[in-house]
């Protein structure tokens, strides 16, 4: 919270688009872009994004392909502990898995109690 975490706000967003001008952008946590600048480079959020704040273009290299994501301010907050995009993604994905497991557990408990 001391670094600016905003509850209920996104951490990362998937991208889509032609990426025709992506070479003009430098990915990484130290570079910020407006949504319009990303759109001009052919990068769009895959879903709805009320992104009226600077975003970071993230490039995660996988064995079979490269993945571009949009990092929101909460992603940057995670990187204040460790400046690696891979670290921040691991933290985010672990948190999502824990949240999903918790929701499944509490959903089953509620069904058992109400049933």
C-alpha positions as CSV (number, residue, x, y, z in Angstrom):
1,X,0.0,0.0,0.0
2,X,2.9,2.4,0.7
3,X,3.9,2.2,-2.9
4,X,0.5,3.0,-4.3
5,X,-1.4,-0.3,-4.6
6,X,-5.0,0.3,-5.7
7,X,-7.5,-2.4,-4.6
8,X,-9.8,-3.6,-7.3
9,X,-7.6,-2.2,-10.1
10,X,-6.0,-4.4,-12.8
11,X,-2.4,-5.6,-12.7
12,X,-1.8,-6.7,-16.3
13,X,-3.9,-6.9,-19.5
14,X,-3.5,-9.2,-22.5
15,X,-2.9,-7.4,-25.8
16,X,-4.0,-7.8,-29.4
17,X,-3.5,-6.0,-32.6
18,X,-1.2,-5.8,-35.6
19,X,1.9,-4.5,-33.6
20,X,3.0,-2.8,-36.8
21,X,4.8,-0.1,-35.0
22,X,5.9,-1.9,-31.9
23,X,9.6,-1.5,-32.8
24,X,9.2,2.2,-32.0
25,X,8.4,1.3,-28.4
26,X,10.8,0.0,-25.7
27,X,9.3,-2.6,-23.4
28,X,10.0,-2.7,-19.7
29,X,8.9,-1.3,-16.4
30,X,10.9,1.9,-16.8
31,X,9.0,3.1,-19.9
32,X,5.5,4.5,-19.8
33,X,3.1,5.0,-22.7
34,X,-0.4,6.4,-23.1
35,X,-3.1,4.1,-24.5
36,X,-3.2,6.2,-27.6
37,X,0.6,5.8,-28.2
38,X,0.2,2.1,-27.8
39,X,-2.7,2.0,-30.2
40,X,-0.7,4.0,-32.8
41,X,2.0,1.2,-32.5
42,X,-0.7,-1.4,-33.2
43,X,-1.0,-2.6,-29.6
44,X,-4.4,-2.7,-28.0
45,X,-5.8,-4.2,-24.8
46,X,-7.5,-7.5,-25.6
47,X,-10.5,-6.5,-23.5
48,X,-12.1,-3.3,-22.2
49,X,-9.6,-1.0,-20.6
50,X,-10.4,2.3,-18.9
51,X,-6.8,3.2,-19.1
52,X,-6.5,6.9,-18.4
53,X,-3.1,6.5,-16.9
54,X,0.3,5.6,-18.3
55,X,0.9,1.9,-19.1
56,X,4.0,-0.2,-19.4
57,X,4.6,-2.4,-22.4
58,X,5.8,-5.8,-21.1
59,X,7.6,-8.4,-23.1
60,X,7.8,-11.8,-21.7
61,X,9.9,-14.3,-23.6
62,X,8.7,-17.9,-23.6
63,X,10.3,-20.9,-25.2
64,X,7.7,-21.1,-28.0
65,X,6.7,-17.4,-28.3
66,X,6.9,-13.9,-27.0
67,X,4.1,-12.4,-25.1
68,X,3.2,-8.7,-24.9
69,X,1.2,-7.5,-22.0
70,X,0.2,-4.1,-20.7
71,X,1.3,-3.4,-17.2
72,X,-1.0,-1.2,-15.1
73,X,0.1,0.9,-12.1
74,X,-0.4,-2.1,-9.7
75,X,2.1,-4.1,-11.8
76,X,4.7,-1.4,-11.2
77,X,3.9,-1.5,-7.5
78,X,4.8,-5.2,-7.4
79,X,8.2,-4.4,-9.1
80,X,9.2,-2.0,-6.2
81,X,10.3,-5.1,-4.2
82,X,12.1,-6.8,-7.1
83,X,12.5,-4.9,-10.4
84,X,12.1,-8.0,-12.6
85,X,9.0,-8.2,-14.8
86,X,9.2,-12.0,-14.5
87,X,9.2,-11.8,-10.7
88,X,6.2,-9.5,-10.8
89,X,4.3,-11.8,-13.2
90,X,5.1,-14.8,-10.9
91,X,3.8,-12.9,-7.9
92,X,0.7,-11.9,-9.8
93,X,0.0,-15.4,-11.2
94,X,0.5,-16.9,-7.7
95,X,-1.9,-14.5,-6.2
96,X,-4.5,-15.3,-8.8
97,X,-4.1,-19.0,-8.2
98,X,-4.5,-18.5,-4.5
99,X,-7.6,-16.3,-5.0
100,X,-9.1,-18.8,-7.4
101,X,-8.5,-21.7,-4.9
102,X,-10.0,-19.6,-2.1
103,X,-13.1,-18.8,-4.1
104,X,-13.6,-22.5,-5.0
105,X,-13.1,-23.5,-1.4
106,X,-15.5,-20.8,0.0
107,X,-18.0,-21.6,-2.8
108,X,-18.0,-25.3,-1.8
109,X,-18.4,-24.4,1.9
110,X,-21.4,-22.1,1.1
111,X,-23.0,-24.8,-1.0
112,X,-22.5,-27.5,1.8
113,X,-23.9,-25.2,4.5
114,X,-26.9,-24.0,2.5
115,X,-27.6,-27.4,1.0
